[in-house]
Amino acid sequence: MLETYYKHYKLYQYVTIEKQDEERTKLKLDIEPLPSSPLAFSTGIPVEKWEYDRDISAIEKAERERRDNRTVKRVIAERQATKDINLSFQKFEDRSDHLTEENISDLIAEAASAYVTVFKDKLVENIQESRENLEYKLAKAARGPPPKSAKISNGRIRSSRK
């Protein structure tokens, strides 16, 4: 003991002789009350089942968000497509001169081009949506089947996983 006392003598001297500044730490803690009547352990679910449900619900939530975003994009794309198609017809409605064979062929070419573009965009959109649907199904399948429920023996819950 004397070895440590003499080793740290200057520290002891400083602490006991010098006046130290008072430090106060204030900390605000939110305390959540306990439930009035906690549930029995027998009504609980195993950790594996809870983790599985959490993972699957996260996958399904992401899928719903993606589906909602895709719906919004589809509505916007359909409005734009309708506007593009109507624009090609409106060019010829505004003309005061008579339609000639050349004007009619231009009209048909522009309308066909607009329809083909819209069809192509919808086809690409459907392919992307199918790919994303398969990716979400694969993510669910990769998680595996739900775990078997826990077995209760001697009043204790035992997981089915070994």
Contacts in CASP RR format, 6 or more apart in sequence:
PFRMAT RR
TARGET T0000
AUTHOR 0000-0000-0000
METHOD contacts of the structure
MODEL  1
MLETYYKHYKLYQYVTIEKQDEERTKLKLDIEPLPSSPLAFSTGIPVEKW
EYDRDISAIEKAERERRDNRTVKRVIAERQATKDINLSFQKFEDRSDHLT
EENISDLIAEAASAYVTVFKDKLVENIQESRENLEYKLAKAARGPPPKSA
KISNGRIRSSRK
5 12 0 8 1.000
41 157 0 8 1.000
42 152 0 8 1.000
42 155 0 8 1.000
42 157 0 8 1.000
44 157 0 8 1.000
45 53 0 8 1.000
45 149 0 8 1.000
45 150 0 8 1.000
46 147 0 8 1.000
46 149 0 8 1.000
46 150 0 8 1.000
46 157 0 8 1.000
46 159 0 8 1.000
46 160 0 8 1.000
47 159 0 8 1.000
48 147 0 8 1.000
48 159 0 8 1.000
48 160 0 8 1.000
48 161 0 8 1.000
49 146 0 8 1.000
49 147 0 8 1.000
49 149 0 8 1.000
49 150 0 8 1.000
52 143 0 8 1.000
52 146 0 8 1.000
52 147 0 8 1.000
53 146 0 8 1.000
55 143 0 8 1.000
56 140 0 8 1.000
56 143 0 8 1.000
59 136 0 8 1.000
59 139 0 8 1.000
59 140 0 8 1.000
59 143 0 8 1.000
62 136 0 8 1.000
63 136 0 8 1.000
66 132 0 8 1.000
66 136 0 8 1.000
70 125 0 8 1.000
70 129 0 8 1.000
70 132 0 8 1.000
73 125 0 8 1.000
74 125 0 8 1.000
77 121 0 8 1.000
77 122 0 8 1.000
77 125 0 8 1.000
81 114 0 8 1.000
81 117 0 8 1.000
81 118 0 8 1.000
81 121 0 8 1.000
84 114 0 8 1.000
84 117 0 8 1.000
84 118 0 8 1.000
85 111 0 8 1.000
85 114 0 8 1.000
85 115 0 8 1.000
85 118 0 8 1.000
87 114 0 8 1.000
88 107 0 8 1.000
88 110 0 8 1.000
88 111 0 8 1.000
88 113 0 8 1.000
88 114 0 8 1.000
89 107 0 8 1.000
89 111 0 8 1.000
91 107 0 8 1.000
91 110 0 8 1.000
92 99 0 8 1.000
92 103 0 8 1.000
92 106 0 8 1.000
92 107 0 8 1.000
95 103 0 8 1.000
99 107 0 8 1.000
147 159 0 8 1.000
147 160 0 8 1.000
147 161 0 8 1.000
148 160 0 8 1.000
149 160 0 8 1.000
150 157 0 8 1.000
150 158 0 8 1.000
150 159 0 8 1.000
150 160 0 8 1.000
151 157 0 8 1.000
151 158 0 8 1.000
151 160 0 8 1.000
152 158 0 8 1.000
END
